[in-house]
Amino acid sequence: MNPFQLALRVLRGDRRSLVAAVCTLFGVAIAVTLVSWLAAVPGALDARAEHEAWRQPGPLVNESAATVRVKNSQDRVRDKVITRVDVAALTPDAPAAPGLLRVPQPGEVLLSPALAALARDLPADQLAKRFQGKVIGELGDQALIYPGELVAVVGHSQQTLVEDSYPAAGLVPTGQPRPEFMLLLLSQVGLVVLVVPSLVLIASSARLTAARRERRLAALRLAGATPGQVVAITVVEIAVATVLGTLLGLALGPVARELTTQLPWNGGTWFAADLEPSWLLSLGIGLGTPLLVIGAAVFGLRRVLTQPLGAAQQHSRKAPSAWRLLILIGAAGAFIGGISVASATGGTSVLVGGLAGIALAASVVGPWLTSVVGRIFTKVWRRPSTLLAGRRLRDDPKAAYRAASGVVLAVFAGSLALTVLPSLEQKVDNRTWQPWKEGVLYTTVSSTEVQTAAERLRVELAKRGVNTPVGAAAHGNLKDKSGHYVGRAVVLGCEEATALMWLPLGPCGGAPGVRVGKGQQYPAGPLQLSTYAGRDEGSTPLPEKPVVHQMAGDNSKTGGVIVIDPALIPKGAQLTGYTLTVMTSPANAELVRTLLIEQVPGGRIGSLEAQRGRDDMQVGDMRRIALIGLIIAGLLGGISAAITAAGSVVDRRRTLAALIAAGTPVRVLARALRTEAALPSLVATLGAGLAGLAVGGALMTLVQAPLTVNYWLVTPLVIGFGVALVAASACGPLLRRISPQAYAEE
């Protein structure tokens, strides 16, 4: 009988081996599905970056080589963001990216399919008139980041697109497109902290009934089987379940990806093609997973091949030593080095490698820690159940820790997520806001156009019966006599500022002066007001010691903006930068926005609602991804713990049956099983929680977010410990099925 026939006979004749093979099959299938799904995420982010790159081509230093001038801005309609690209073709054959029909000529417009449909559905003065010209076509999927994105490409003449535009080689990507650093970093970190638990699940499934298999193979060795025959039997036995599980996982991959296409991220869902893994990645997963599982099983045969008698009698293995801590220290060093590299160059390879090393080092350090815990408990506690649990932890710490390893990684992932998420939210909350009230639309206009544009806007509003205030406020940076930046300022009367700004200005009145936030000091003069852009367009001197009025409240959310009374501006002074503002209501918001864009073509229209919308979207994305990650990590950890705990009972069936036959109550054995699961879990989850906090804090230094620690960090520890206990309790039914007769059967 060859090894293949022998392995199949074992699976057919041994019910426990068959159950183990089925569990291995489903464990591998779940893990392969998750790995193939997660591994496609970085590629999907790269694809999004490639789709977007044509909108902001790199500016050319040599303007004579340019074929287009480009200006980018964002608009909104009904709480949806519109990406607008205004372009002036300088040559008739200016290059265009895939998905663009061509670079629009003056009076021509390209719209995305969703924006074109919306423009047809809404009245023209609420949307379509914002894109002056003839719609010559629609953008293809290759030019869009996600399905349903609203994008407009508006053609202009060179003369009408000078302000804020820049020369470029065409509407084509220049350089290597890269996704946003924070998104790329979070996706890679999520990939690592979820792939590692998936690998643990594979290992737990493959090690199910490992001890029983070891005894069986050791008996074959003692009966005369060669090492090659034993290895071949193991390979066949593992390969049957692993190959089938891998094929099932790859078949379930498209289902997971289809669900992902419905997951909102950064404003929209996903194109299914972007989430499709490359054939090389699929081939690597398809071949790598069975080889990894079979390799681990063959590696575990060392004692069977070299010491078959010891394996048959289940002699205790050598206890793990403290040198294992060096691996964790090395991984931590690589992670810290990766932080430095990422800070200096933006590269994340070393960082992600170090993070993966920390996650994998837990599997190396955990058995040593479990052994230490076992020695302590056998010396301190003398209760029968505690002694049994402690001896188990001391004699076979690798097997004992295996039940907790999945939960430990889940706690690590949870602590990491609950450190990163509040810190990023705090960073979003700390962003500087514009000072204009909700409902106010604003755009920057040059000093030569501001009065004309404001008057045209008032006329158009009056024609449509809209009675709403239109204002113009000079703005700029305050600088000292040496030209150093000291703050931001807006030139506006107190009454008008009260009507348009959300700043708590307090009562108006008194001598003309400057208004600063509560507790804020006006910088020592003399100061000058200059443009934000810092262009050499002159500056306006301010009084050296103006009257200072304190606002009624804080203005730090605006970056400490100072409001200057127009009376302080010297007569005849030429201010260079203006903000054109107009108040809207929910009923006329789209109409007023369209009229404003018509009067200031290509202007960047801002509003408090738009800023809040961007912040809410980012926070919502982070919360959603963190929740999904925690659920997946928790399920993987729980399943892994349950499989390992059940396998532990099956492997020790003879020992447990002997204890029952000797008069040991089943309740004592059940308590011992729960204790041996709880002890390493309690210690390891505490360590994993602290490690997640430390890693999350280090990652936040990369994105310059403040470390925010809150009581929710305790949640993963409590849940992890609870999951370990529940998983240990799952072995109770198996324990109750063991009787003294089982000892004779074994």
C-alpha positions as a printed Julia matrix, in Angstrom:
746×3 Matrix{Float64}:
   0.0     0.0     0.0
   1.48    3.34   -1.04
   1.39    6.48    1.18
  -1.52    7.98   -0.76
  -3.7     4.88   -0.23
  -2.68    4.7     3.43
  -3.55    8.35    4.05
  -6.96    7.97    2.4
  -7.63    4.83    4.45
  -6.88    6.8     7.63
  -9.32    9.52    6.62
 -12.01    6.97    5.82
 -11.49    4.8     8.88
 -10.67    7.35   11.61
 -13.65    9.59   12.33
 -11.59   12.09   14.35
  -9.03   12.45   11.57
 -11.86   13.03    9.1
 -13.4    15.72   11.34
  -9.97   17.36   11.66
  -9.56   17.32    7.87
 -12.97   18.96    7.4
 -12.12   21.65    9.98
  -8.79   22.22    8.23
 -10.59   22.55    4.9
 -12.97   25.25    6.16
 -10.27   27.03    8.17
  -8.03   27.26    5.12
 -10.99   28.37    2.95
 -11.86   31.23    5.34
  -8.27   32.34    5.62
  -7.62   32.19    1.85
 -10.8    34.2     1.19
  -9.69   36.92    3.61
  -6.08   36.96    2.42
  -7.03   37.19   -1.27
  -9.53   39.92   -0.42
  -7.17   41.95    1.76
  -4.19   41.55   -0.54
  -6.16   43.23   -3.35
  -6.77   46.41   -1.33
  -3.38   48.14   -1.9
  -3.73   47.47   -5.63
  -7.21   48.99   -5.58
  -5.86   52.14   -3.91
  -3.13   52.35   -6.56
  -5.77   51.98   -9.29
  -7.78   54.84   -7.77
  -4.66   57.02   -7.71
  -4.01   56.2   -11.39
  -7.6    57.13  -12.33
  -7.21   60.48  -10.56
  -3.69   61.44  -11.64
  -4.69   63.2   -14.9
  -6.59   65.88  -12.99
  -3.5    67.41  -11.43
  -0.62   66.99  -13.91
   2.72   68.26  -12.73
   3.34   71.95  -13.55
   6.02   72.64  -16.18
   8.88   74.98  -15.4
   9.42   75.62  -19.11
   6.1    77.13  -20.12
   6.96   77.04  -23.82
   6.71   73.21  -23.7
   3.2    73.29  -22.23
   0.19   72.09  -24.24
  -2.5    73.1   -21.71
  -3.15   75.4   -18.75
  -5.05   73.72  -15.9
  -7.02   74.87  -12.88
  -8.56   72.51  -10.3
 -11.42   73.22   -7.93
 -14.29   71.53   -6.13
 -17.96   72.37   -6.16
 -21.01   70.86   -4.49
 -24.57   70.09   -5.43
 -27.07   68.59   -2.99
 -24.3    67.62   -0.53
 -22.37   65.84   -3.27
 -18.88   66.9    -4.29
 -18.18   67.93   -7.88
 -14.58   67.77   -9.06
 -14.03   70.47  -11.64
 -11.07   70.77  -14.03
 -10.89   73.96  -16.07
  -8.47   73.63  -18.97
  -7.24   75.82  -21.82
  -5.71   73.87  -24.73
  -2.6    75.6   -26.09
  -2.2    73.16  -29.0
  -4.86   71.35  -31.03
  -3.46   67.91  -30.18
  -2.91   68.25  -26.44
  -2.54   64.76  -24.84
  -5.5    63.39  -22.88
  -5.6    60.49  -20.41
  -7.59   57.28  -21.05
 -11.25   57.89  -20.32
 -11.17   61.43  -21.77
 -12.47   61.86  -25.31
  -9.92   64.68  -25.81
  -8.92   67.93  -24.17
 -12.0    70.19  -24.52
 -11.61   73.27  -26.69
 -13.09   76.65  -25.61
 -16.85   76.26  -25.25
 -16.69   72.46  -24.88
 -17.45   70.39  -21.79
 -16.89   66.77  -20.72
 -19.05   65.43  -17.86
 -19.04   62.17  -15.96
 -22.14   60.03  -16.59
 -23.58   60.7   -13.11
 -23.04   64.47  -13.4
 -24.52   64.54  -16.91
 -27.65   62.74  -15.64
 -27.92   65.12  -12.68
 -27.53   68.15  -14.95
 -30.39   66.87  -17.09
 -32.64   66.25  -14.08
 -32.12   69.58  -12.29
 -33.18   72.99  -13.61
 -30.39   74.52  -15.7
 -29.91   77.5   -13.38
 -29.21   75.12  -10.49
 -26.45   73.06  -12.13
 -26.01   72.92  -15.94
 -25.21   76.63  -16.29
 -22.14   76.16  -14.11
 -20.5    74.42  -17.09
 -20.71   76.96  -19.88
 -20.39   75.27  -23.26
 -21.51   72.3   -25.31
 -21.29   68.86  -23.73
 -19.24   66.84  -26.25
 -19.14   63.56  -24.38
 -18.91   61.68  -21.11
 -15.9    60.54  -19.11
 -15.1    56.84  -19.08
 -14.48   54.69  -16.01
 -10.7    55.02  -16.46
 -11.0    58.73  -15.66
 -13.16   58.28  -12.55
 -12.17   57.25   -9.04
 -15.43   55.47   -8.23
 -18.8    54.77   -9.85
 -21.16   57.72   -9.73
 -18.39   60.31   -9.22
 -19.3    63.85  -10.3
 -16.56   65.3   -12.54
 -16.59   68.13  -15.09
 -13.85   69.14  -17.54
 -14.57   72.63  -18.88
 -12.7    74.09  -21.85
 -11.58   77.75  -21.91
  -9.51   80.03  -24.08
  -6.01   80.83  -22.89
  -6.99   84.45  -22.18
  -9.86   83.55  -19.85
  -7.89   81.0   -17.78
  -4.93   82.87  -16.39
  -5.8    83.37  -12.72
  -4.55   80.47  -10.53
  -3.92   78.18  -13.53
  -0.59   76.54  -14.35
   1.07   75.15  -17.49
   1.23   71.38  -18.02
   2.13   68.83  -20.68
  -1.51   67.76  -21.09
  -4.33   66.15  -19.12
  -2.17   63.11  -18.49
  -0.46   61.7   -15.39
   3.08   62.88  -14.86
   5.25   60.83  -12.54
   4.22   57.74  -10.61
   0.68   58.06   -9.2
   0.6    57.36   -5.48
  -2.41   57.14   -3.19
  -2.65   59.47   -0.23
   0.02   58.53    2.31
  -2.36   58.13    5.24
  -4.78   55.92    3.26
  -1.92   53.78    1.98
  -0.44   53.45    5.47
  -3.78   52.51    7.07
  -4.52   49.93    4.38
  -1.11   48.3     4.8
  -1.4    48.26    8.58
  -4.91   46.77    8.31
  -3.59   44.19    5.86
  -0.89   43.07    8.28
  -3.01   42.93   11.41
  -5.71   40.91    9.6
  -3.55   38.65    7.45
  -1.56   37.45   10.46
  -4.7    36.22   12.31
  -5.71   34.52    9.06
  -2.4    32.66    9.04
  -2.93   31.75   12.69
  -6.31   30.3    11.75
  -4.65   28.2     9.04
  -2.04   27.01   11.52
  -4.69   26.21   14.15
  -6.66   24.19   11.62
  -3.56   22.36   10.39
  -2.48   21.51   13.95
  -5.87   20.07   14.88
  -5.32   16.57   16.33
  -1.58   17.04   15.68
  -0.63   15.04   18.77
  -2.84   12.13   17.75
  -1.29   12.19   14.25
   2.16   12.31   15.79
   1.5     9.18   17.85
   0.13    7.36   14.84
   3.09    8.27   12.63
   5.56    7.44   15.42
   3.97    3.97   15.63
   4.5     3.55   11.9
   8.15    4.58   12.27
   8.62    2.05   15.07
   6.98   -0.57   12.86
   9.6     0.02   10.16
   8.29    2.9     8.02
  11.06    5.02    6.53
  11.21    8.82    7.16
  10.29    9.38    3.52
   7.17    7.24    3.84
   6.09    9.07    7.0
   6.6    12.44    5.33
   4.7    11.29    2.25
   1.74   10.1     4.35
   1.64   13.45    6.17
   1.84   15.43    2.93
  -1.03   13.5     1.38
  -3.17   13.69    4.51
  -2.72   17.47    4.83
  -2.78   18.22    1.12
  -6.24   16.72    0.58
  -7.89   19.18    2.98
  -5.61   22.13    2.24
  -5.88   22.03   -1.55
  -9.66   21.71   -1.4
  -9.83   24.54    1.17
  -7.61   26.76   -0.99
  -9.77   26.17   -4.06
 -12.91   26.92   -2.03
 -11.33   30.11   -0.65
 -10.31   31.31   -4.1
 -13.84   30.59   -5.34
 -15.3    32.67   -2.48
 -12.91   35.56   -3.18
 -15.12   37.15   -5.9
 -18.07   37.11   -3.47
 -16.02   39.04   -0.88
 -14.85   41.49   -3.54
 -18.4    42.04   -4.77
 -19.46   42.93   -1.23
 -16.5    45.32   -1.01
 -17.64   47.24   -4.11
 -20.62   48.41   -2.03
 -18.39   49.71    0.79
 -18.08   53.54    0.7
 -14.56   54.93    0.94
 -13.38   58.5     0.4
 -16.67   59.62   -1.11
 -17.71   56.65   -3.22
 -17.75   52.9    -3.72
 -15.38   50.84   -5.87
 -15.07   49.64   -9.43
 -15.05   45.83   -9.37
 -12.09   45.79  -11.79
  -9.95   47.77   -9.32
 -10.43   45.1    -6.65
  -9.49   42.25   -8.97
  -6.19   40.73   -7.76
  -3.47   40.16  -10.33
  -3.04   36.65  -11.68
   0.41   36.58  -10.07
  -1.09   37.34   -6.65
  -3.81   34.71   -7.11
  -1.21   32.17   -8.22
   0.96   33.0    -5.22
  -1.94   32.51   -2.8
  -3.12   29.35   -4.59
   0.31   27.71   -4.46
   1.7    29.36   -1.34
  -1.09   28.39    1.06
  -0.9    24.59    0.55
   2.9    24.74    0.58
   2.84   26.78    3.8
   0.46   24.39    5.58
   2.2    21.25    4.33
   5.59   22.72    5.19
   4.43   23.5     8.74
   3.08   19.95    9.14
   6.32   18.39    7.85
   8.36   20.71   10.08
   6.35   19.43   13.03
   7.51   15.85   12.27
  11.02   16.46   13.52
  10.51   14.43   16.68
   8.7    11.62   14.82
  11.58   11.29   12.37
  14.41   11.54   14.89
  12.88   10.26   18.16
   9.94    8.03   17.26
   9.94    6.3    20.64
   9.71    9.6    22.51
   6.95   10.79   20.19
   4.99    7.58   20.66
   5.18    7.91   24.44
   4.53   11.69   24.28
   7.59   12.63   26.3
   7.72   16.25   27.34
   9.49   18.64   25.01
  12.23   21.01   25.96
  10.84   24.16   27.54
  11.17   27.34   25.45
  13.93   29.67   26.59
  14.05   33.42   27.13
  16.13   33.98   23.97
  12.84   34.21   22.12
  12.5    37.73   23.5
  15.34   38.75   21.19
  13.07   38.17   18.19
  10.48   40.57   19.6
  13.2    43.14   20.34
  14.54   42.77   16.79
  11.06   43.23   15.29
  10.48   46.31   17.46
  13.81   47.72   16.27
  12.85   47.14   12.63
   9.5    48.87   13.25
  11.17   51.91   14.85
  13.63   52.02   11.96
  10.67   51.85    9.56
   9.13   54.87   11.28
  12.32   56.82   10.65
  12.51   55.71    7.0
   8.85   56.56    6.39
   9.29   59.98    7.99
  12.33   60.75    5.85
  11.37   59.25    2.48
   7.69   58.31    2.6
   8.55   54.65    1.95
   6.54   52.19    4.06
   8.1    48.83    3.17
  10.43   48.64    6.19
   7.66   49.91    8.47
   5.14   47.3     7.32
   7.79   44.6     7.53
   8.57   45.6    11.12
   4.87   45.62   12.0
   4.44   42.13   10.52
   7.5    41.05   12.51
   5.93   42.29   15.76
   2.7    40.43   15.02
   4.54   37.21   14.17
   6.93   37.56   17.13
   3.94   37.12   19.43
   3.75   33.48   18.28
   7.39   33.0    19.28
   7.34   34.82   22.62
   3.9    33.56   23.65
   4.96   29.94   24.44
   7.83   31.16   26.65
   5.47   33.49   28.48
   2.98   30.64   28.87
   5.67   28.4    30.33
   6.6    31.09   32.85
   2.95   31.51   33.85
   2.62   27.73   34.28
   5.65   27.56   36.59
   4.34   30.4    38.72
   0.9    28.88   39.1
   2.13   25.4    40.01
   4.19   26.95   42.78
   1.61   29.39   44.13
  -1.79   27.69   43.77
  -2.52   24.15   45.01
  -6.11   23.59   43.91
  -6.47   20.44   41.72
  -7.83   22.29   38.7
  -5.17   25.02   38.95
  -2.4    22.44   39.37
  -3.6    20.52   36.33
  -3.79   23.72   34.28
  -0.4    24.92   35.48
   1.3    21.62   34.68
  -0.24   21.64   31.21
   1.06   25.18   30.63
   4.51   24.2    31.86
   4.81   20.85   30.08
   3.47   21.84   26.66
   3.42   25.66   26.49
   3.33   25.74   22.68
   0.06   23.83   22.52
  -1.39   25.81   25.44
  -0.53   29.18   23.88
  -1.9    28.12   20.51
  -5.44   28.44   21.88
  -4.78   32.07   22.87
  -2.69   33.17   19.88
  -5.64   34.17   17.68
  -7.25   36.13   20.52
  -3.95   37.85   21.28
  -3.64   39.08   17.7
  -7.27   40.21   17.74
  -6.61   42.22   20.92
  -3.48   43.69   19.32
  -5.48   44.72   16.25
  -8.28   46.14   18.43
  -5.96   48.17   20.63
  -4.12   49.45   17.58
  -7.38   50.5    15.9
  -8.76   52.14   19.05
  -5.52   54.1    19.41
  -5.34   55.21   15.79
  -9.01   56.05   15.3
  -9.48   58.62   18.14
  -6.11   60.17   17.32
  -7.06   60.68   13.68
 -10.47   62.01   14.71
  -8.73   64.46   17.04
  -6.53   65.57   14.16
  -9.61   66.18   12.02
 -11.23   68.15   14.87
  -8.11   70.3    15.21
  -8.19   71.44   11.6
  -8.42   75.16   10.91
 -11.83   76.31    9.66
 -12.81   79.31    7.6
 -14.64   81.92    9.72
 -17.78   82.15    7.53
 -21.18   81.08    8.81
 -23.22   78.11    7.68
 -25.02   79.05    4.46
 -22.33   81.53    3.34
 -20.62   80.78    0.01
 -17.21   82.36   -0.46
 -14.53   82.53   -3.15
 -11.3    84.43   -3.62
 -11.33   87.27   -6.15
  -8.61   89.71   -7.2
  -8.86   93.39   -6.26
  -9.43   94.35   -9.91
 -12.47   92.08  -10.29
 -14.11   92.09   -6.89
 -16.39   95.11   -7.27
 -17.43   94.17  -10.82
 -18.14   90.58   -9.85
 -20.09   91.61   -6.76
 -22.22   94.06   -8.72
 -22.94   91.51  -11.46
 -23.95   88.98   -8.84
 -26.3    91.45   -7.15
 -27.94   92.22  -10.49
 -28.45   88.57  -11.38
 -29.86   87.81   -7.94
 -32.25   90.74   -8.23
 -33.46   89.5   -11.63
 -34.51   86.22  -10.0
 -36.07   87.9    -7.0
 -33.41   86.66   -4.54
 -32.78   89.21   -1.8
 -29.59   88.16   -0.05
 -26.49   90.13    1.04
 -23.36   90.07   -1.13
 -20.15   91.22    0.53
 -16.46   91.65   -0.2
 -13.87   91.32    2.53
 -10.16   91.93    2.08
  -8.03   89.2     3.52
  -4.39   88.41    3.95
  -1.5    87.58    6.23
  -0.2    89.84    8.95
   3.56   90.23    8.78
   6.04   92.22   10.82
   8.42   94.77    9.36
  10.9    91.99    8.61
   8.3    90.1     6.57
   7.76   87.3     9.09
   4.28   85.77    9.32
   2.43   86.59   12.55
  -1.24   85.75   11.81
  -4.27   85.85    9.5
  -6.6    88.81    9.11
  -9.92   89.73    7.5
 -10.85   93.39    6.85
 -14.55   93.73    7.6
 -16.85   95.97    9.62
 -18.14   94.58   12.91
 -21.84   94.52   11.93
 -21.12   92.82    8.6
 -18.73   90.37   10.25
 -21.42   89.51   12.82
 -23.85   88.74    9.99
 -21.42   86.59    7.95
 -19.0    85.04   10.47
 -19.58   82.42   13.15
 -16.91   84.03   15.32
 -18.21   85.18   18.73
 -17.38   88.83   18.09
 -19.48   90.25   20.92
 -21.2    93.64   20.83
 -20.07   96.09   18.16
 -19.3    99.71   18.94
 -16.43  101.74   20.27
 -13.52  103.12   18.34
 -12.47  101.4    15.1
  -9.83   98.8    15.83
  -8.9    95.14   15.59
 -10.85   92.27   17.16
  -8.94   89.32   18.57
 -10.12   86.14   20.24
 -10.75   85.89   23.95
  -7.4    85.8    25.71
  -5.51   86.4    22.47
  -2.84   89.11   22.27
  -2.49   91.39   19.27
   1.09   91.08   17.98
   3.37   94.04   18.58
   3.57   96.35   15.56
   4.1    97.84   13.21
   2.38   95.17   11.07
   1.51   94.92    7.4
  -1.32   93.17    5.55
  -0.17   91.11    2.52
  -1.69   88.44    0.27
  -1.99   84.78    1.31
   0.0    83.66   -1.72
   2.93   85.83   -0.74
   3.26   87.23   -4.22
   5.08   90.5    -4.51
   2.02   92.65   -4.99
   2.77   95.12   -2.23
   1.47   95.23    1.31
  -0.64   97.63    3.35
   0.78   99.13    6.57
  -1.44   99.08    9.66
  -1.44  101.47   12.65
   1.34  100.62   15.08
  -0.89  100.59   18.17
  -4.52  100.12   17.11
  -7.47   99.84   19.53
  -7.82   96.16   20.47
 -11.29   94.68   21.16
 -11.56   91.25   22.76
 -14.11   88.9    21.19
 -16.69   87.27   23.41
 -15.24   83.83   22.8
 -12.39   81.76   21.43
 -11.24   82.02   17.8
  -8.57   79.29   17.84
 -10.63   77.08   15.49
  -9.93   79.61   12.71
  -6.24   79.68   13.46
  -6.63   82.86   15.53
  -7.92   85.02   12.68
  -8.03   88.77   13.49
 -10.82   91.01   12.24
  -9.64   94.5    11.19
 -12.01   97.45   10.93
 -11.85   98.96    7.38
 -11.32  102.39    8.99
  -7.77  101.29    9.91
  -6.82  100.81    6.28
  -5.1   103.97    4.93
  -7.07  105.83    2.3
  -5.98  104.96   -1.23
  -4.34  101.7    -0.12
  -4.56   98.94   -2.73
  -5.52   95.68   -0.99
  -4.7    92.72   -3.2
  -6.8    89.78   -2.0
 -10.58   89.68   -1.5
 -13.14   87.13   -0.46
 -16.48   87.51   -2.22
 -19.28   86.24    0.04
 -22.98   85.63   -0.45
 -25.54   84.31    2.04
 -27.8    81.44    0.9
 -30.78   79.58    2.26
 -31.75   75.92    1.73
 -34.32   77.07   -0.85
 -31.93   79.07   -3.05
 -28.53   77.47   -2.33
 -28.06   75.78   -5.73
 -29.34   78.79   -7.67
 -27.04   81.23   -5.84
 -24.07   78.89   -6.2
 -24.66   78.65   -9.95
 -24.86   82.45  -10.27
 -21.67   82.87   -8.22
 -19.77   80.41  -10.47
 -21.08   82.21  -13.55
 -19.66   85.52  -12.27
 -16.35   84.0   -11.13
 -15.6    81.27  -13.7
 -13.29   78.61  -12.32
 -13.38   80.08   -8.83
 -13.03   77.75   -5.87
 -16.34   77.98   -4.01
 -16.1    77.2    -0.33
 -18.6    76.83    2.49
 -18.74   75.63    6.07
 -21.0    72.78    4.98
 -18.39   71.58    2.47
 -15.66   71.54    5.1
 -17.86   69.72    7.58
 -18.84   67.26    4.84
 -15.19   66.41    4.1
 -14.42   65.98    7.79
 -17.5    63.83    8.41
 -16.68   61.67    5.4
 -13.13   61.0     6.6
 -14.23   60.23   10.15
 -17.01   57.97    8.84
 -14.55   56.09    6.61
 -12.17   55.51    9.49
 -14.91   54.32   11.85
 -16.35   51.98    9.22
 -13.0    50.41    8.38
 -12.06   50.07   12.05
 -15.37   48.37   12.84
 -15.03   45.92    9.95
 -11.44   45.17   10.91
 -12.34   44.56   14.55
 -15.21   42.24   13.61
 -13.0    40.22   11.27
 -10.13   40.05   13.77
 -12.53   39.04   16.56
 -14.15   36.3    14.47
 -10.79   34.94   13.36
  -9.5    34.96   16.92
 -12.63   33.3    18.29
 -12.76   30.61   15.61
  -9.05   29.92   16.0
  -9.39   29.65   19.79
 -12.42   27.36   19.55
 -10.71   25.05   17.02
  -7.56   24.85   19.08
  -9.41   24.25   22.34
 -11.47   21.47   20.78
  -8.33   19.95   19.23
  -6.67   20.04   22.61
  -9.41   17.8    24.08
  -9.22   15.39   21.13
  -5.42   15.18   21.38
  -5.54   14.5    25.13
  -8.48   12.12   25.02
  -6.43    9.26   26.47
  -5.02   11.38   29.31
  -8.41   12.85   30.2
 -10.05    9.41   30.06
  -7.35    8.07   32.4
  -7.98   10.89   34.87
 -11.72   10.23   34.77
 -11.11    6.51   35.25
  -8.92    7.38   38.26
 -11.84    9.26   39.85
 -11.19   12.85   38.83
 -14.55   14.66   38.58
 -15.4    15.98   35.13
 -16.18   19.41   36.61
 -12.58   19.62   37.87
 -11.22   18.77   34.43
 -13.58   21.33   32.84
 -12.39   23.98   35.3
  -8.78   23.04   34.52
  -9.39   23.43   30.77
 -10.94   26.86   31.28
  -8.1    27.88   33.56
  -5.37   26.81   31.14
  -7.12   28.85   28.43
  -7.71   31.86   30.67
  -4.26   32.17   32.28
  -2.13   32.71   29.16
  -4.93   34.75   27.58
  -5.06   37.12   30.54
  -1.32   37.77   30.49
  -0.94   37.78   26.71
  -3.92   40.08   26.09
  -2.51   42.61   28.53
   0.78   42.54   26.64
  -1.0    42.69   23.28
  -3.05   45.68   24.44
   0.05   47.6    25.5
   1.82   46.67   22.26
  -1.16   47.89   20.2
  -1.14   51.18   22.12
   2.6    51.66   21.58
   2.47   50.78   17.85
  -0.58   53.01   17.29
   1.12   55.93   19.06
   4.24   55.49   16.92
   2.18   55.39   13.72
   0.43   58.63   14.66
   3.77   60.44   14.72
   3.94   59.84   10.95
   0.73   61.74   10.26
   1.38   64.28   13.02
  -1.77   63.38   14.92
  -1.95   63.74   18.73
  -1.98   60.5    20.71
  -5.45   60.17   22.27
  -5.87   57.58   25.02
  -9.38   56.81   26.31
 -11.14   54.17   28.33
 -12.37   52.38   25.19
  -8.88   50.84   24.98
  -9.98   48.45   27.74
 -12.66   47.03   25.45
 -10.38   44.73   23.38
  -8.86   43.33   26.57
 -12.26   42.5    28.06
 -13.6    41.07   24.81
 -10.41   39.1    24.16
 -10.44   37.56   27.6
 -14.15   36.78   27.26
 -13.7    35.19   23.82
 -10.92   32.98   25.2
 -13.18   31.78   28.03
 -16.11   31.14   25.7
 -13.86   29.25   23.29
 -12.51   27.17   26.19
 -16.05   26.44   27.32
 -16.76   25.1    23.83
 -14.64   22.06   24.63
 -17.07   21.11   27.43
 -19.33   18.97   25.21
 -16.29   17.08   23.93
 -15.09   16.53   27.48
 -18.46   15.15   28.63
 -18.36   12.57   25.82
 -15.15   11.06   27.24
 -15.72    8.07   29.47
 -13.37    5.66   31.27
 -13.95    3.2    28.4
 -12.25    5.66   26.06
  -8.97    4.97   27.82
  -9.22    1.31   26.87
 -10.18    2.2    23.3
  -7.16    4.46   22.95
